[in-house]
Amino acid sequence: MKHIFMMKYTKKHHDFESCIHEVMSGYDYEVVYRNCLADSQKYVRNVKEKARFYIAGGDGTIHGLIQCLIDTEHEIVVLPMGTGNDFCRTLTSMKKPKKILEESLQYGTQKVDAIALNDTYYINAACFGLDSVIANHVHDTPNIPLVPDSKSYIISILQNTMKYKDHSVTIYSDGKLLYQGNMILCTLNNAQYYGGGFQIIPHADIQDGYMDICVVDQVPKWKIPYMVERLVRHKLNGRKDVHYFRVKNAKVICQYACNIDGEEKQYDHYDFQIKPECLNIVTFKKPSN
């Protein structure tokens, strides 16, 4: 089986190429650079024999490439080289791409779920409300000396909280009303993390055939930083203004844009459906007997 590294023309990726050559010595591998997502997708679609694709990038890059890897025999290894790298956090506590590459060679893949949203698929999280506003503008934050890219989400919180307007959301599943009202946060997750390391749904499982929903009721703006602090410390669960649901499908009515794995999307309706066992991903877990 061939090992194919999907890379971008960036300094970070060019610097990492030497690690690839070092680790992959003796393997059948190829390093592929493409200018844009469409070119990368075209390349992947043209690979007919089963291959192991190494996706170098963040959640947005993964989101783009899984569109042509759903329901194929191809294998996937995620190399976290983006801003947030949230999906990779669900897979492993390892942070360094070289270490992840080395370890991945010791593992086979496992079947992993994705979520269908209207005409696209996503693998990590979709969010509405303040967190969507923050995520949609996280790349607008200025570069601040000594502040790492991974903290851009926190900076965006401080910039956007005071100008945030209340968002209303209605959620149905199997025709049953789950939630209706104003909220500051609504996320529909396949995996556990979002926003550059916030473990919003610690119990989410990418192999259980369900999506997990978290909704936080509207609170006064002065209280939002406190709620973020509770989120960082994994202490949202158990609060009366925090609601969790575990479903296979959901219909969301919201007039505002949704952020899907770091990409902003605006639809007139949002229909979510779990798509179980549709991707072959190295999860760094041994298969259960």
VEXGU-310298 format. One line per 2 residues: number of its first residue (from 0); their letters; for each residue x, y, z of C-alpha. Coordinates in nm, 2 decimals. Example, Ala and Ser with C-alpha at 12.3 -4.5 7.8 and 13.67 -1.06 7.14 Angstrom:
// VEXGU-310298
0) AS) 1.23,-0.45,0.78 ~ 1.37,-0.11,0.71
This chain:
// VEXGU-310298
0) MK) 0.00,0.00,0.00 ~ 0.13,0.34,-0.09
2) HI) 0.16,0.62,0.17 ~ 0.06,0.96,0.03
4) FM) 0.13,1.29,0.21 ~ -0.10,1.57,0.12
6) MK) 0.09,1.90,0.17 ~ 0.06,2.27,0.11
8) YT) 0.31,2.52,-0.02 ~ 0.39,2.67,0.32
10) KK) 0.72,2.69,0.51 ~ 0.59,2.47,0.79
12) HH) 0.51,2.19,0.54 ~ 0.83,2.23,0.35
14) DF) 1.03,2.21,0.68 ~ 0.83,1.89,0.78
16) ES) 0.92,1.72,0.45 ~ 1.27,1.63,0.58
18) CI) 1.10,1.44,0.87 ~ 0.89,1.25,0.62
20) HE) 1.19,1.13,0.43 ~ 1.36,1.03,0.75
22) VM) 1.07,0.83,0.90 ~ 0.94,0.68,0.57
24) SG) 1.27,0.54,0.45 ~ 1.20,0.19,0.31
26) YD) 0.83,0.26,0.26 ~ 0.65,0.32,-0.07
28) YE) 0.55,0.69,-0.03 ~ 0.49,1.01,-0.22
30) VV) 0.48,1.37,-0.10 ~ 0.22,1.57,-0.29
32) YR) 0.20,1.95,-0.29 ~ -0.11,2.13,-0.42
34) NC) -0.20,2.50,-0.44 ~ -0.56,2.47,-0.33
36) LA) -0.82,2.23,-0.19 ~ -0.99,2.17,-0.52
38) DS) -0.66,2.04,-0.67 ~ -0.60,1.82,-0.36
40) QK) -0.94,1.67,-0.39 ~ -0.89,1.60,-0.76
42) YV) -0.57,1.42,-0.68 ~ -0.73,1.21,-0.41
44) RN) -1.02,1.11,-0.64 ~ -0.78,1.00,-0.90
46) VK) -0.61,0.75,-0.67 ~ -0.78,0.42,-0.75
48) EK) -0.58,0.17,-0.55 ~ -0.61,0.16,-0.17
50) AR) -0.37,0.41,-0.02 ~ -0.29,0.56,0.32
52) FY) -0.34,0.94,0.30 ~ -0.16,1.16,0.55
54) IA) -0.35,1.49,0.59 ~ -0.12,1.76,0.70
56) GG) -0.31,2.06,0.83 ~ -0.59,2.16,1.07
58) DG) -0.96,2.08,1.09 ~ -1.05,2.28,0.78
60) TI) -0.80,2.08,0.57 ~ -0.94,1.75,0.70
62) HG) -1.29,1.87,0.63 ~ -1.21,1.94,0.27
64) LI) -1.04,1.61,0.20 ~ -1.28,1.38,0.37
66) QC) -1.54,1.49,0.12 ~ -1.37,1.25,-0.13
68) LI) -1.26,0.99,0.12 ~ -1.61,0.90,0.26
70) DT) -1.71,0.54,0.19 ~ -1.37,0.45,0.02
72) EH) -1.11,0.19,0.12 ~ -0.84,0.46,0.16
74) EI) -0.68,0.50,0.51 ~ -0.63,0.84,0.69
76) VV) -0.36,0.96,0.92 ~ -0.41,1.31,1.06
78) LP) -0.09,1.52,1.11 ~ -0.18,1.83,1.32
80) MG) -0.03,2.13,1.14 ~ -0.32,2.38,1.16
82) TG) -0.43,2.64,1.41 ~ -0.66,2.44,1.63
84) ND) -0.61,2.08,1.54 ~ -0.92,1.98,1.74
86) FC) -1.00,1.66,1.57 ~ -0.66,1.52,1.63
88) RT) -0.69,1.59,2.00 ~ -0.97,1.33,2.02
90) LT) -0.74,1.08,1.85 ~ -0.43,1.12,2.06
92) SM) -0.25,1.33,2.33 ~ 0.05,1.35,2.10
94) KK) 0.12,1.69,1.96 ~ 0.43,1.67,1.74
96) PK) 0.36,1.56,1.38 ~ 0.68,1.36,1.36
98) KI) 0.59,1.15,1.66 ~ 0.24,1.10,1.54
100) LE) 0.38,0.99,1.20 ~ 0.62,0.74,1.36
102) ES) 0.35,0.60,1.59 ~ 0.09,0.57,1.31
104) LQ) 0.30,0.32,1.13 ~ 0.25,0.08,1.42
106) YG) -0.13,0.09,1.39 ~ -0.40,-0.02,1.15
108) TQ) -0.72,0.19,1.09 ~ -1.06,0.17,1.26
110) KV) -1.40,0.27,1.13 ~ -1.50,0.62,1.23
112) DA) -1.83,0.81,1.20 ~ -1.89,1.14,1.02
114) IA) -2.19,1.37,1.02 ~ -2.37,1.47,0.70
116) LN) -2.50,1.83,0.70 ~ -2.71,1.91,0.40
118) DT) -2.47,1.88,0.10 ~ -2.15,1.83,0.30
120) YY) -1.98,1.60,0.56 ~ -1.79,1.70,0.87
122) IN) -1.59,1.50,1.12 ~ -1.54,1.72,1.42
124) AA) -1.79,1.99,1.52 ~ -2.05,2.23,1.39
126) CF) -2.15,2.53,1.60 ~ -2.40,2.82,1.62
128) GL) -2.42,3.12,1.84 ~ -2.13,3.31,2.00
130) DS) -1.89,3.02,1.94 ~ -1.98,3.03,1.57
132) VI) -1.92,3.41,1.56 ~ -1.59,3.36,1.74
134) AN) -1.48,3.07,1.51 ~ -1.58,3.25,1.20
136) HV) -1.36,3.55,1.30 ~ -1.08,3.37,1.47
138) HD) -0.85,3.43,1.18 ~ -0.92,3.81,1.20
140) TP) -0.74,3.83,1.53 ~ -0.41,4.03,1.51
142) NI) -0.08,3.86,1.55 ~ 0.03,3.93,1.91
144) PL) 0.39,3.87,2.01 ~ 0.44,3.58,2.24
146) VP) 0.08,3.46,2.20 ~ 0.07,3.13,2.01
148) DS) -0.18,3.06,1.73 ~ -0.36,2.81,1.94
150) KS) -0.48,3.09,2.17 ~ -0.64,3.28,1.88
152) YI) -0.98,3.15,1.99 ~ -0.95,3.30,2.34
154) IS) -0.85,3.64,2.19 ~ -1.15,3.62,1.95
156) IL) -1.37,3.56,2.25 ~ -1.26,3.89,2.41
158) QN) -1.30,4.08,2.09 ~ -1.65,3.95,2.00
160) TM) -1.83,3.90,2.33 ~ -1.95,4.25,2.39
162) KY) -2.08,4.30,2.03 ~ -2.25,3.96,2.02
164) KD) -2.63,3.97,1.95 ~ -2.85,3.71,2.09
166) HS) -2.91,3.40,1.87 ~ -3.22,3.19,1.88
168) VT) -3.21,2.82,1.79 ~ -3.47,2.55,1.75
170) IY) -3.36,2.18,1.74 ~ -3.57,1.88,1.65
172) SD) -3.47,1.51,1.63 ~ -3.70,1.25,1.48
174) GK) -3.98,1.51,1.49 ~ -3.94,1.57,1.86
176) LL) -3.85,1.92,1.99 ~ -3.53,1.90,2.18
178) YQ) -3.46,2.27,2.24 ~ -3.60,2.61,2.16
180) GN) -3.48,2.95,2.28 ~ -3.20,3.20,2.29
182) MI) -2.85,3.06,2.35 ~ -2.49,3.16,2.36
184) LC) -2.36,2.83,2.24 ~ -2.49,2.54,2.03
186) TL) -2.26,2.27,1.90 ~ -2.33,1.94,1.73
188) NN) -2.02,1.72,1.77 ~ -1.88,1.40,1.63
190) AQ) -1.56,1.44,1.83 ~ -1.48,1.60,2.17
192) YY) -1.29,1.92,2.11 ~ -1.34,2.25,1.93
194) GG) -1.22,2.61,1.93 ~ -0.85,2.53,1.96
196) GF) -0.85,2.28,2.25 ~ -1.18,2.33,2.43
198) QI) -1.32,1.99,2.53 ~ -1.68,2.08,2.50
200) IP) -1.82,1.72,2.50 ~ -1.58,1.49,2.69
202) HA) -1.80,1.19,2.64 ~ -1.83,1.22,2.26
204) DI) -1.73,0.90,2.08 ~ -1.64,0.90,1.71
206) QD) -1.73,0.53,1.68 ~ -2.06,0.51,1.86
208) GY) -2.30,0.59,1.57 ~ -2.43,0.91,1.75
210) MD) -2.38,1.28,1.74 ~ -2.36,1.48,2.06
212) IC) -2.53,1.82,2.11 ~ -2.44,2.08,2.37
214) VV) -2.66,2.40,2.41 ~ -2.58,2.67,2.66
216) DQ) -2.87,2.90,2.74 ~ -2.85,3.28,2.70
218) VP) -2.67,3.45,2.99 ~ -2.58,3.82,3.05
220) KW) -2.27,3.93,2.86 ~ -2.08,3.99,3.18
222) KI) -2.12,3.63,3.26 ~ -1.98,3.49,2.93
224) PY) -1.61,3.50,3.04 ~ -1.72,3.30,3.35
226) MV) -1.89,3.04,3.13 ~ -1.58,3.02,2.92
228) ER) -1.37,2.96,3.23 ~ -1.61,2.67,3.33
230) LV) -1.57,2.53,2.98 ~ -1.19,2.54,3.01
232) RH) -1.20,2.36,3.34 ~ -1.45,2.10,3.21
234) KL) -1.72,2.21,3.46 ~ -2.01,2.28,3.23
236) NG) -2.18,1.95,3.29 ~ -2.44,1.95,3.56
238) RK) -2.54,2.32,3.52 ~ -2.91,2.39,3.47
240) DV) -2.83,2.63,3.18 ~ -2.63,2.36,2.99
242) HY) -2.81,2.09,2.79 ~ -2.67,1.77,2.63
244) FR) -2.84,1.55,2.38 ~ -2.73,1.23,2.20
246) VK) -2.90,1.17,1.87 ~ -2.86,1.02,1.53
248) NA) -3.02,1.31,1.34 ~ -3.12,1.67,1.41
250) KV) -3.29,1.96,1.23 ~ -3.17,2.30,1.34
252) IC) -3.35,2.62,1.27 ~ -3.13,2.93,1.30
254) QY) -3.11,3.24,1.09 ~ -2.74,3.28,1.14
256) AC) -2.43,3.11,0.98 ~ -2.29,2.79,1.11
258) NI) -1.92,2.71,1.15 ~ -1.83,2.36,1.04
260) DG) -1.48,2.24,1.12 ~ -1.35,2.59,1.09
262) EE) -1.54,2.67,0.77 ~ -1.84,2.92,0.77
264) KQ) -2.16,2.80,0.60 ~ -2.49,2.97,0.56
266) YD) -2.80,2.76,0.48 ~ -3.17,2.83,0.49
268) HY) -3.21,2.50,0.68 ~ -2.97,2.27,0.87
270) DF) -3.03,1.89,0.85 ~ -2.78,1.68,1.04
272) QI) -2.75,1.30,1.00 ~ -2.49,1.07,1.15
274) KP) -2.31,0.86,0.89 ~ -2.16,0.57,1.09
276) EC) -1.84,0.38,1.01 ~ -1.77,0.57,0.68
278) LN) -1.40,0.66,0.72 ~ -1.09,0.45,0.79
280) IV) -0.87,0.65,1.03 ~ -0.57,0.56,1.25
282) TF) -0.71,0.62,1.59 ~ -0.40,0.50,1.78
284) KK) -0.61,0.23,1.95 ~ -0.58,-0.14,1.93
286) PS) -0.89,-0.31,1.79 ~ -1.11,-0.46,2.07
288) N) -1.14,-0.84,2.07
